[in-house]
Each structure stands twice: as C-alpha cells, then as structure tokens.
C-alpha cells in the first residue's frame, strides 16, 4: 500500500460529510449488543440461549435476565445488521457517483472483515459476528440496486426460512433418532460434567481455551450460520438497505413518521416478547418447546422493537439542542469496529483465565455492572479519540486495505 493525498483517488467519506443519524444509531446498537453478549463472555455457551442452563434466576438476577431479554436480546443486533446493509448502499452509491468501481472495493472490504473476524473468533471469542456479516455481505451486495419494496420483501422472505425450519424441526422432534437428539440436548442444557469442563477451559490460560473456543466458533460459523444466523442477518441487511433508501435511517422522514413507527414497533413487539418469556418459563425451558416454537416470539418481535428504537433515536436526533448528548454515541458509532473488538478485549480480560478468571463466577446483576462500566469507558474514550483522529484504529486498517492506500489518520 502507498500513501497518497485523499484527492488523488476515491476515498472514504470524510467526517464532515458523514450521516450523523447513522453514526448515532450504530453507536446505540453497538452498546446495546453488549447487554446480551456479556452472558457469552461470563457464562457457559448454553446460558445465552437457555437461562435455566446456568446461573441464578431468583430475585434481582431473574429480573436482569427478563429485562435484558425483553429489551435487548436480538433487538440491537437487528439494528446493527440493518446499519450494515445501509452502509453497503451508502458506500457503493458514493463510489459509483465518483465514477469508481464499487464491486472491487466492496469485496476487498468484505475480505478484510472476514480475516479480522476469523482472528477474533478463533483467537479471542467464539461469539464473533464479523464472519457472519462478511459472508452475508458477499450476497446482499448483489441486491443493492433493487427497489426498497423489493429489498424489504426479500429480507422478510429470507427471515422466514429459518423460522419455518425451526417450526418443522420442532414438530418432527419425536421422530428423531436418539443419537441426533442427545448432542442438541447437551448444547441446550449441558450435563454437569460438560459445564465444569467449559468453566475449567475458560478459567485456564489462553492456549487451553482453544479446546472449547475453536469448535464453538466453527459450529457458530457453519451449523448456526446455515440454519439461522446467515438467513436472519442477511435478511435484516436487505431490510436495512430498504430503510436507507426510504430515508428512514438518515433522519429524512418527519417526526410524525418516526413517532408512529416507534409506537407501533414497541406496542406490538414488546408484548410479543413478554408473552414468549411467560410461555417459555411455563414450559420449563424444555428443548422440545423453547428451542423451537418458543424461540419464535422473540425471533419475529425483535425487529419490530428495533424499529421502535430507531424511531426514538431519530426523534432525539431531530430535536433541538441535543447534539451535545448524541455526540458521544455518534463517536462510538464512527469507531464501532474498534469498539466491538475493544468490548471483547475488556470482557475476556475480566472473565478468562489469562486475565482475572471470573468466568462462571459473576451473577447476572454483576455482569450488568460490567456492561455499564464498559459503556462509560467507550463513550469517553471514543469521544476523545474522534477529536484527534478520522477513524478508529481498526477502521483505519480496514479502510486502508479496502482502498489499497494508507488513509490519513489525524485530523488537520
């Protein structure tokens, strides 16, 4: 790579020309994701999907889980997926408007994301989402010029596929051979021996963690991606493309529009998620019900809640004299890639054996306190960083590899 003036070729969007609303949305989504991801850092793999698999659910810990599931589980990840789709359209339109070839830059961008994601997943944390996004980005890019209505339709249809699969698989469960049922049960509600092995692995040094991290990451990038993650993430990216083209994600619609969208999304989505919580606890979080049919309430309601949150954020961004309060969230959004990896570095240091080794020891209320601490650090550090630099450190590396030239880092 060579260093050249920004004007010599097509370059990333300067900070002054960025869409502020998109940055704020991205920052809010990135911070919100940690509320659920913290369980993946602090507790066994199964606890993220099945709260009965590990940890105390009585008293305040139970309320922490219920509120986290109601308000955040898949909601902020849905927002982030929509933002990713919107970013694909924004970047490609800008490059093509300058006479450049968007495809080559897009696929170099995706390759860089894929490589960093692999390193993140196998060296640091098995819950990585970057590989999923890079694989989905290979496909959804092909639809970027479709009309918003077509993109929305395709996005919803993509999300229908894993939902239909889960419902069909759940109804056919009594006919499954035992040898295929038991491994799934061990993932959903692992035996005491498996729980202790996982805790021991992550309370050990970095190299010993590989015994659990590598197969978990591989399973997430293959089985989970094929059955669920790829269809959902890709579908939401297409929805995000549609919303971007309609001006929903850039604050171009009216306050009345955002107010209506927010009210409808929350009024329909939150009760549906709450009903799912009640039904799953009534079923004792049994694999036969909760993994299949019981998961569908949040699966479909989460994007509606996300739209409600987007409406609230847009109303705030359109209000007078609020930039002082939204600026820190925009700073996190501008450096979202770096902040995503920073969350992993902080949390694995706290919970894994190469750091403080608190894996499996901190209750849910304690995990939320960690989340609040990480939020505070990221809001402060990001705000300071963007005063002096154009991009976050990982964003700089990613953009430089995408444009095949070193991007200017410091603000002048």
C-alpha positions, 0 to 999 in steps of 0.5 A: 500500500502507498500513501497518497493525498485523499484527492488523488483517488476515491476515498472514504467519506470524510467526517464532515460529510458523514450521516450523523443519524447513522453514526448515532444509531450504530453507536446505540446498537453497538452498546446495546449488543453488549447487554446480551453478549456479556452472558457469552463472555461470563457464562457457559455457551448454553446460558445465552440461549437457555437461562435455566442452563446456568446461573441464578434466576431468583430475585434481582438476577431473574429480573436482569435476565427478563429485562435484558431479554425483553429489551435487548436480546436480538433487538440491537443486533437487528439494528446493527445488521440493518446499519450494515446493509445501509452502509453497503448502499451508502458506500457503493452509491458514493463510489459509483457517483465518483465514477469508481468501481464499487464491486472491487472495493466492496469485496476487498472490504468484505475480505478484510472483515472476514480475516479480522473476524476469523482472528477474533473468533478463533483467537479471542471469542467464539461469539464473533459476528464479523464472519457472519456479516462478511459472508452475508455481505458477499450476497446482499451486495448483489441486491443493492440496486433493487427497489426498497419494496423489493429489498424489504420483501426479500429480507422478510422472505429470507427471515422466514426460512429459518423460522419455518425450519425451526417450526418443522424441526420442532414438530418432527422432534419425536421422530428423531433418532436418539443419537441426533437428539442427545448432542442438541440436548447437551448444547441446550442444557449441558450435563454437569460434567460438560459445564465444569469442563467449559468453566475449567477451559475458560478459567485456564490460560489462553492456549487451553481455551482453544479446546472449547473456543475453536469448535464453538466458533466453527459450529457458530460459523457453519451449523448456526450460520446455515440454519439461522444466523446467515438467513436472519442477518442477511435478511435484516441487511436487505431490510436495512438497505430498504430503510436507507433508501426510504430515508428512514435511517438518515433522519429524512422522514418527519417526526410524525413518521418516526413517532408512529413507527416507534409506537407501533414497533414497541406496542406490538413487539414488546408484548410479543416478547413478554408473552414468549418469556411467560410461555417459555418459563411455563414450559420449563425451558424444555428443548422440545418447546423453547428451542423451537416454537418458543424461540419464535416470539422473540425471533419475529418481535425483535425487529419490530422493537428495533424499529421502535428504537430507531424511531426514538433515536431519530426523534432525539436526533431531530430535536433541538439542542441535543447534539451535545448528548448524541455526540458521544454515541455518534463517536462510538458509532464512527469507531464501532469496529474498534469498539466491538473488538475493544468490548471483547478485549475488556470482557475476556480480560475480566472473565478468562483465565489469562486475565482475572478468571471470573468466568462462571463466577459473576451473577447476572446483576454483576455482569450488568455492572460490567456492561455499564462500566464498559459503556462509560469507558467507550463513550469517553474514550471514543469521544476523545479519540474522534477529536484527534483522529478520522477513524478508529484504529481498526477502521483505519486498517480496514479502510486502508486495505479496502482502498489499497492506500494508507488513509490519513489518520489525524485530523488537520 
